[in-house]
Amino acid sequence: MSEHLGALRRMMLIRAFETALAKRRDHGFQLLSTGEEAVAVGLADALERGDQLLTGGRSIGPAIARGVDPRRAMAELLARSTGVNQGRGGRGHLADPQSGFFGAHAVVAGNISIAAGVALARKMEGQGGIVAILFGDGAAGAGALHETLNIAALWKLPLLFVCNNNQLSVSTPRLAALAPARISDIALAFGLPAQTIDGMDITATTAAFGEAAQHVRAGKGPAFVECESIRLRSHSTTARETRSREELARLWELCPIEKQIARLALSAEETSALRAEAEREVDAALAFAEASPFPDASEVLENVG
């Protein structure tokens, strides 16, 4: 019970964090993961302290799930010097390797081959642990994925491929963009164990990622998991929503947070208390960010190689 409640708390924290961020006029350009929290939390649960996670540009939820400090994450997203990357990386390049979050990459599919390099380095140096690469269905047609699947299979890299298939590449439906019946079918051609799961169910994601991570951790080579999820917001904070209100209302009924609340049979009072707890943590993150200075112009060349 406590494990399932902990997963719910983290999903609520991600939802509250992104909701509060989106309300601000100074948040910049964001890609939010409302509806996809079960993918982030389930994947994070399968990773150990020494593992690394890489993501695409929709990075906020996975970063918080992985353990990045919400205060420093908020400061980063509001361009403050106390941010994870001193306010210079933002969402698209958020990185905190010490927390096991190797980094976000704004270029679609640009993170996939980088993840293979991280996995290869770990294998060559005998570091142990695994590397997880999280990408969307929009990246599944890119050559980088197919090339990386090939080399990862050949070299048995400790790499866990995770496709968060939220059904839309901006506004292009997945079925109009990719020929395979399932995105996980792509991995079968390279001999990888692959499965497609319900990405809206934290129980399903936790179980599937745990099984796949165990395969990779045992030195058996890479594995592939496709999560069929739903993005409950528009593509970005500046993009027009292309789905009708009626369709969105139906999709909201599949919310992973509400599904977990029902599974745990929580009362309205218990649910309200959990939401308030998440909101307090987000309020603290906002207060920390607002009290932090913007980077000074004299720092512009710091950490530049």
Phi, psi and chi 1 to 4 in degrees:
 res  aa     phi    psi   chi1   chi2   chi3   chi4
   1 MET       -  -45.4  174.2   69.0  171.2      -
   2 SER   -63.8  -36.2   60.7      -      -      -
   3 GLU   -63.9  -44.7  179.5 -179.5  -25.6      -
   4 HIS   -67.8  -35.5  -62.4  -57.2      -      -
   5 LEU   -68.5  -37.4 -166.8   59.3      -      -
   6 GLY   -62.8  -40.3      -      -      -      -
   7 ALA   -63.3  -41.1      -      -      -      -
   8 LEU   -63.0  -42.5  176.0   60.5      -      -
   9 ARG   -58.6  -43.2  -82.0 -166.3  168.8   99.8
  10 ARG   -70.3  -35.9  -79.0  174.3  -73.1  147.9
  11 MET   -65.6  -40.7  -71.4 -164.5  -68.4      -
  12 MET   -65.1  -36.7  -76.2 -177.8  166.9      -
  13 LEU   -63.5  -44.7  174.6   59.7      -      -
  14 ILE   -61.1  -45.7  -67.4  169.0      -      -
  15 ARG   -61.6  -46.1  179.0   73.9   59.8   85.0
  16 ALA   -66.2  -39.2      -      -      -      -
  17 PHE   -61.9  -50.6 -174.2  103.0      -      -
  18 GLU   -68.8  -36.3  -67.4 -168.9  -26.2      -
  19 THR   -63.6  -44.8  -61.3      -      -      -
  20 ALA   -66.3  -40.0      -      -      -      -
  21 LEU   -62.5  -44.1  178.2   66.3      -      -
  22 ALA   -65.3  -23.4      -      -      -      -
  23 LYS   -76.3  -15.7  -70.0  179.0  179.5  178.1
  24 ARG   -85.4  144.0  -63.4 -178.3   62.7   98.8
  25 ARG   -77.7  -18.6  -67.8 -174.9  177.3 -178.6
  26 ASP  -101.2   21.1   58.4  -15.2      -      -
  27 HIS   -79.3  -11.7   67.5   66.5      -      -
  28 GLY    79.4 -150.6      -      -      -      -
  29 PHE  -103.1  119.8  172.0   81.6      -      -
  30 GLN  -125.6  148.9  -56.7  -62.5  -16.9      -
  31 LEU  -112.5  114.2  -57.7  177.9      -      -
  32 LEU  -101.2  158.3  -54.8  177.4      -      -
  33 SER  -116.6   30.2   54.8      -      -      -
  34 THR   -57.3  123.1  -57.6      -      -      -
  35 GLY   100.3  -16.4      -      -      -      -
  36 GLU  -109.1   14.5  -56.2  171.8   17.6      -
  37 GLU   -63.8  -31.6  -65.7   89.9   -8.9      -
  38 ALA   -68.0  -28.1      -      -      -      -
  39 VAL   -68.6  -48.1  177.1      -      -      -
  40 ALA   -63.5  -47.3      -      -      -      -
  41 VAL   -71.3  -41.1  172.3      -      -      -
  42 GLY   -62.7  -39.8      -      -      -      -
  43 LEU   -68.1  -44.0  177.2   55.1      -      -
  44 ALA   -60.1  -36.3      -      -      -      -
  45 ASP   -65.8  -24.7  -81.4   -9.8      -      -
  46 ALA   -85.6  -10.8      -      -      -      -
  47 LEU   -96.7  145.2  -59.6  178.6      -      -
  48 GLU  -101.0  175.1  -63.4  179.6   -2.9      -
  49 ARG   -55.9  -41.1 -179.2  179.8  -64.5  -87.3
  50 GLY   -85.3   -1.2      -      -      -      -
  51 ASP   -80.5  165.6  -61.1  -25.5      -      -
  52 GLN  -128.4  144.1  -72.0  -69.9  -12.0      -
  53 LEU  -120.0  133.8  169.6   63.2      -      -
  54 LEU  -120.0  144.7  -67.4   85.2      -      -
  55 THR  -133.5  174.5   74.2      -      -      -
  56 GLY   -84.6 -154.8      -      -      -      -
  57 GLY   -74.1  -20.2      -      -      -      -
  58 ARG   -85.1   74.1 -156.3  173.2  -63.2  -83.1
  59 SER  -105.8  -14.6   62.0      -      -      -
  60 ILE   -63.2  -51.6  -59.1  172.2      -      -
  61 GLY   -58.3  -52.0      -      -      -      -
  62 PRO   -59.8  -37.5  -26.9   35.7      -      -
  63 ALA   -63.7  -45.9      -      -      -      -
  64 ILE   -67.6  -40.2  -67.7  174.6      -      -
  65 ALA   -61.8  -34.5      -      -      -      -
  66 ARG   -75.1  -17.8 -175.8   65.3  178.5  121.7
  67 GLY   117.6    7.9      -      -      -      -
  68 VAL   -63.9  134.2  174.3      -      -      -
  69 ASP   -58.2  120.4 -175.9  -17.4      -      -
  70 PRO   -58.1  -32.7  -25.0   34.9      -      -
  71 ARG   -65.5  -46.8  -61.6  173.7  -53.9  162.0
  72 ARG   -72.2  -30.2  -62.9 -173.5   65.1 -145.6
  73 ALA   -65.9  -44.6      -      -      -      -
  74 MET   -63.7  -42.6 -174.3   67.3   77.6      -
  75 ALA   -61.3  -38.0      -      -      -      -
  76 GLU   -64.8  -44.5 -178.4   62.8   33.5      -
  77 LEU   -70.2  -21.8  -64.2  167.1      -      -
  78 LEU  -101.2   15.8  -63.8 -179.3      -      -
  79 ALA    63.3   39.5      -      -      -      -
  80 ARG  -101.0  153.9  -53.5  -55.4  173.8   99.6
  81 SER   -68.6  -18.1   62.3      -      -      -
  82 THR   -87.0    5.6   55.7      -      -      -
  83 GLY   -66.8  166.4      -      -      -      -
  84 VAL   -53.0  -37.6  178.1      -      -      -
  85 ASN  -119.9   35.3  -51.9  115.1      -      -
  86 GLN    60.5   26.4  -61.9  174.3  -78.1      -
  87 GLY    78.4   13.0      -      -      -      -
  88 ARG  -108.2  -16.3  -56.0  173.8 -169.6  177.3
  89 GLY   -93.3  -40.4      -      -      -      -
  90 GLY    66.2 -169.5      -      -      -      -
  91 ARG   -60.8  -41.0  165.1 -158.2   52.0   78.9
  92 GLY   -71.2  -16.2      -      -      -      -
  93 HIS  -137.7   25.0  -58.0  -78.4      -      -
  94 LEU   -59.7  131.3 -177.9   69.4      -      -
  95 ALA  -150.7  138.8      -      -      -      -
  96 ASP  -152.5   73.3 -171.1   14.3      -      -
  97 PRO   -55.4  -29.7  -26.4   36.4      -      -
  98 GLN   -64.2  -26.5  -69.1 -175.9  -21.0      -
  99 SER   -89.9   -0.5  -62.3      -      -      -
 100 GLY    87.5   12.1      -      -      -      -
 101 PHE  -110.2   93.1 -173.4   72.2      -      -
 102 PHE   -63.2  -32.4 -165.1   85.8      -      -
 103 GLY   149.7  160.1      -      -      -      -
 104 ALA   -95.9  156.2      -      -      -      -
 105 HIS  -139.2  120.8  -60.5   81.8      -      -
 106 ALA   -74.1  -24.2      -      -      -      -
 107 VAL   -76.7  125.0  176.6      -      -      -
 108 VAL   -57.7  124.7  175.0      -      -      -
 109 ALA    72.7   -2.2      -      -      -      -
 110 GLY   -68.4  -19.3      -      -      -      -
 111 ASN   -82.1  -18.0   54.0  -14.5      -      -
 112 ILE   -69.4  -49.7  -62.0  174.8      -      -
 113 SER   -69.9  -29.8   54.3      -      -      -
 114 ILE   -63.1  -40.4  -66.1  172.9      -      -
 115 ALA   -61.6  -37.5      -      -      -      -
 116 ALA   -63.4  -38.1      -      -      -      -
 117 GLY   -65.1  -40.3      -      -      -      -
 118 VAL   -63.6  -43.2  177.6      -      -      -
 119 ALA   -65.0  -41.0      -      -      -      -
 120 LEU   -64.2  -42.8  176.3   60.2      -      -
 121 ALA   -61.2  -42.3      -      -      -      -
 122 ARG   -63.8  -40.1  -64.3  176.2   74.6   90.5
 123 LYS   -68.1  -43.2 -178.3  173.0 -177.5  176.9
 124 MET   -66.7  -34.0  -67.6  177.1   66.9      -
 125 GLU   -89.7   -1.5  -65.3  173.0    3.8      -
 126 GLY    65.8   31.7      -      -      -      -
 127 GLN   -75.0  -23.3  -67.1 -179.4   -2.3      -
 128 GLY    76.1 -176.4      -      -      -      -
 129 GLY    77.5  174.9      -      -      -      -
 130 ILE  -128.1  167.8   68.5  172.9      -      -
 131 VAL  -122.3  132.6  175.5      -      -      -
 132 ALA  -111.9  136.6      -      -      -      -
 133 ILE  -120.8  119.0  174.4   61.0      -      -
 134 LEU  -107.2  124.8  177.3   61.7      -      -
 135 PHE  -143.4  165.5   54.1   94.1      -      -
 136 GLY   -96.9  173.6      -      -      -      -
 137 ASP   -64.0  -25.4   52.3  -69.5      -      -
 138 GLY   -64.7  -21.9      -      -      -      -
 139 ALA   -90.7   -9.7      -      -      -      -
 140 ALA   -71.1  -17.5      -      -      -      -
 141 GLY   -93.7   -0.8      -      -      -      -
 142 ALA   -78.3  145.3      -      -      -      -
 143 GLY   -61.1  -29.6      -      -      -      -
 144 ALA   -58.5  -37.7      -      -      -      -
 145 LEU   -65.5  -47.9  173.6   61.1      -      -
 146 HIS   -65.9  -39.9  -60.1 -103.4      -      -
 147 GLU   -65.7  -39.8  -66.9  167.4    0.2      -
 148 THR   -72.4  -38.0  -56.1      -      -      -
 149 LEU   -58.2  -41.2  -77.3  167.3      -      -
 150 ASN   -64.4  -50.8 -177.1   57.2      -      -
 151 ILE   -70.6  -34.7 -154.8   69.5      -      -
 152 ALA   -65.4  -38.1      -      -      -      -
 153 ALA   -70.2  -42.0      -      -      -      -
 154 LEU   -62.3  -42.2  -78.6  172.5      -      -
 155 TRP   -98.0    3.6  -66.8   -9.9      -      -
 156 LYS    50.3   52.1  -69.1 -170.1  179.0  -61.5
 157 LEU   -71.2  146.3  -63.5 -177.5      -      -
 158 PRO   -78.2   66.9   30.6  -35.9      -      -
 159 LEU  -125.1  125.6 -171.2   54.3      -      -
 160 LEU  -104.5  113.2  172.9   56.5      -      -
 161 PHE   -86.6  128.2  -67.0   86.6      -      -
 162 VAL  -129.7  115.4  179.6      -      -      -
 163 CYS  -100.0  116.2  177.9      -      -      -
 164 ASN   -89.7   92.8  179.0   27.4      -      -
 165 ASN   -86.7   92.5  172.8   15.2      -      -
 166 ASN   -91.1   16.2   64.4   19.1      -      -
 167 GLN    80.3  -11.4  -42.3  -63.2  -36.2      -
 168 LEU  -137.9  129.6  -71.7  170.6      -      -
 169 SER   -99.2   94.2  179.4      -      -      -
 170 VAL    62.3  -88.4 -174.5      -      -      -
 171 SER  -128.4    3.8   58.9      -      -      -
 172 THR   -88.4  119.3  -58.3      -      -      -
 173 PRO   -60.6  144.9  -21.2   33.2      -      -
 174 ARG   -55.6  -41.2 -156.1  -72.3  -69.0  176.5
 175 LEU   -67.3  -18.6  -66.0  176.1      -      -
 176 ALA   -91.2   -5.4      -      -      -      -
 177 ALA  -115.6  -26.0      -      -      -      -
 178 LEU  -131.0  132.7  -66.6  164.6      -      -
 179 ALA   -73.6  -37.5      -      -      -      -
 180 PRO   -59.7  145.9  -23.4   34.4      -      -
 181 ALA   -61.1  -39.2      -      -      -      -
 182 ARG  -129.8  142.0  -67.1 -176.2  171.0 -175.9
 183 ILE   -63.3  -31.3  -66.1  177.2      -      -
 184 SER   -63.4  -20.3   59.6      -      -      -
 185 ASP   -62.0  -27.6  -68.9  -16.1      -      -
 186 ILE   -59.1  -40.3  -63.7  171.6      -      -
 187 ALA   -71.1  -26.4      -      -      -      -
 188 LEU   -62.9  -31.5  -64.0  176.2      -      -
 189 ALA   -64.0  -21.9      -      -      -      -
 190 PHE  -102.8    9.7  -61.3   92.8      -      -
 191 GLY    79.1   15.8      -      -      -      -
 192 LEU   -86.3  143.8  -87.3   62.5      -      -
 193 PRO   -66.1  129.7   23.7  -32.1      -      -
 194 ALA  -141.9  144.7      -      -      -      -
 195 GLN  -146.8  153.6   54.8 -177.9  -45.2      -
 196 THR  -114.2  129.0  -63.8      -      -      -
 197 ILE  -129.5  171.6   64.1  168.4      -      -
 198 ASP   -80.3  107.8 -179.1    1.7      -      -
 199 GLY   -80.3    0.6      -      -      -      -
 200 MET   -99.8    8.7  -55.4  -63.4  -78.5      -
 201 ASP  -127.5  112.6 -172.8  -33.7      -      -
 202 ILE   -64.0  -31.5 -175.1   61.6      -      -
 203 THR   -64.8  -42.5  -60.4      -      -      -
 204 ALA   -67.9  -42.5      -      -      -      -
 205 THR   -68.5  -40.7   60.8      -      -      -
 206 THR   -61.4  -44.0  -60.2      -      -      -
 207 ALA   -66.5  -45.7      -      -      -      -
 208 ALA   -67.0  -44.2      -      -      -      -
 209 PHE   -67.1  -35.8  -72.5  134.5      -      -
 210 GLY   -62.3  -43.1      -      -      -      -
 211 GLU   -65.6  -45.8  177.6 -175.0  -16.7      -
 212 ALA   -66.4  -42.1      -      -      -      -
 213 ALA   -63.8  -36.6      -      -      -      -
 214 GLN   -64.1  -39.3 -176.3  176.5   11.7      -
 215 HIS   -61.0  -47.8  170.3   91.3      -      -
 216 VAL   -67.0  -41.8  179.2      -      -      -
 217 ARG   -65.4  -26.2 -152.7  176.2  -61.4  -77.1
 218 ALA   -79.5    1.0      -      -      -      -
 219 GLY    82.4   18.9      -      -      -      -
 220 LYS   -89.8    3.8  -62.3  178.7 -179.4  179.4
 221 GLY    99.6 -175.4      -      -      -      -
 222 PRO   -72.5  163.4   25.4  -33.7      -      -
 223 ALA  -138.2  164.3      -      -      -      -
 224 PHE  -135.6  130.3 -168.0  106.7      -      -
 225 VAL  -128.7  127.0  178.8      -      -      -
 226 GLU  -104.2  127.4  174.1 -165.8    2.9      -
 227 CYS  -107.7  117.9  -59.6      -      -      -
 228 GLU   -84.6  104.2  -67.5 -174.4  -30.6      -
 229 SER  -120.4 -175.4   65.7      -      -      -
 230 ILE  -139.6  127.1  -62.8  169.3      -      -
 231 ARG   -83.8  118.2  169.8  169.0   49.2   73.9
 232 LEU   -91.4   -1.2  -64.8  175.2      -      -
 233 ARG  -116.5  174.2  -73.8 -179.3  179.1  -96.8
 234 SER   -67.9  170.3   58.8      -      -      -
 235 HIS   -52.9  -42.6  169.2   70.1      -      -
 236 SER  -146.0  175.7   73.6      -      -      -
 237 THR   -73.0   -6.0   51.9      -      -      -
 238 THR  -116.8   -4.7   60.6      -      -      -
 239 ALA   -89.6  143.9      -      -      -      -
 240 ARG   -74.6  136.7 -179.7  177.3   62.6   85.2
 241 GLU   -70.5  128.4  177.9   57.6   70.2      -
 242 THR   -98.6   -9.1   58.3      -      -      -
 243 ARG   -93.9  151.2  -64.3  164.4  -67.0 -175.6
 244 SER   -73.5  161.2   68.7      -      -      -
 245 ARG   -61.3  -36.2  -68.1 -178.7 -180.0  179.0
 246 GLU   -66.3  -42.1  -67.8   74.5   18.8      -
 247 GLU   -65.5  -43.7 -178.9 -179.1    1.8      -
 248 LEU   -63.0  -38.7  -80.0  171.7      -      -
 249 ALA   -61.3  -39.9      -      -      -      -
 250 ARG   -67.2  -39.7  -69.2 -166.1  -60.0  -88.0
 251 LEU   -67.6  -36.5  -65.8  176.0      -      -
 252 TRP   -61.5  -22.6  -90.2   96.6      -      -
 253 GLU   -66.9  -15.2  -65.2  176.7    0.3      -
 254 LEU   -97.8    7.2  -57.1  174.0      -      -
 255 CYS   -48.6  125.6  172.4      -      -      -
 256 PRO   -64.2  -29.6   24.2  -34.3      -      -
 257 ILE   -69.3  -47.5  -68.3  176.2      -      -
 258 GLU   -63.8  -35.0  -63.1  -59.2  -33.8      -
 259 LYS   -64.0  -40.7 -175.2  178.8  -67.0 -173.9
 260 GLN   -71.5  -36.5 -173.5   70.1  -12.9      -
 261 ILE   -59.9  -43.7  -70.0  169.9      -      -
 262 ALA   -66.4  -40.4      -      -      -      -
 263 ARG   -62.0  -38.4  176.8  179.6  -75.1  124.2
 264 LEU   -84.2   -3.8  -64.9  173.7      -      -
 265 ALA    53.6   45.9      -      -      -      -
 266 LEU   -78.9  145.1  -62.3  179.1      -      -
 267 SER   -78.0  168.3   66.9      -      -      -
 268 ALA   -61.7  -37.1      -      -      -      -
 269 GLU   -67.4  -43.0  -68.0   75.8   12.6      -
 270 GLU   -64.7  -41.2  -70.2  170.3  -37.4      -
 271 THR   -64.5  -43.5  -58.9      -      -      -
 272 SER   -62.1  -38.8  -65.9      -      -      -
 273 ALA   -64.9  -39.9      -      -      -      -
 274 LEU   -67.1  -41.1  -71.3  172.1      -      -
 275 ARG   -64.1  -41.4  -66.5 -168.0 -163.4  -79.7
 276 ALA   -63.8  -37.0      -      -      -      -
 277 GLU   -62.1  -44.4  177.7 -175.4  -60.8      -
 278 ALA   -64.6  -41.6      -      -      -      -
 279 GLU   -66.0  -35.3  -70.7  167.6    2.1      -
 280 ARG   -64.2  -40.2  -76.6 -166.0  -62.0  -88.3
 281 GLU   -66.3  -37.6 -171.6  165.8   -6.0      -
 282 VAL   -69.4  -39.9  172.1      -      -      -
 283 ASP   -58.9  -39.7  -72.9  -17.4      -      -
 284 ALA   -66.1  -37.9      -      -      -      -
 285 ALA   -65.6  -41.9      -      -      -      -
 286 LEU   -64.3  -42.0  -79.5  167.3      -      -
 287 ALA   -62.8  -41.0      -      -      -      -
 288 PHE   -62.0  -45.5  174.9   81.7      -      -
 289 ALA   -65.4  -44.2      -      -      -      -
 290 GLU   -66.6  -27.6  -70.9  170.6  -14.5      -
 291 ALA   -83.3   -4.9      -      -      -      -
 292 SER   -94.5  146.9  -58.6      -      -      -
 293 PRO   -79.0  159.7   30.7  -36.6      -      -
 294 PHE   -75.8  154.6  -69.5  100.8      -      -
 295 PRO   -59.3  143.7  -22.9   33.8      -      -
 296 ASP   -84.7  147.8 -171.3   86.0      -      -
 297 ALA   -59.1  -26.5      -      -      -      -
 298 SER   -69.3  -13.6   63.3      -      -      -
 299 GLU   -91.6    0.8  -56.3  171.5   14.5      -
 300 VAL   -60.8  -27.8   68.9      -      -      -
 301 LEU   -98.2    1.8  -65.6  179.0      -      -
 302 GLU   -67.5  140.2  -73.4 -175.2    9.3      -
 303 ASN    63.0   21.5  -58.0  -43.4      -      -
 304 VAL  -101.7  118.4  175.9      -      -      -
 305 GLY   -80.4      -      -      -      -      -
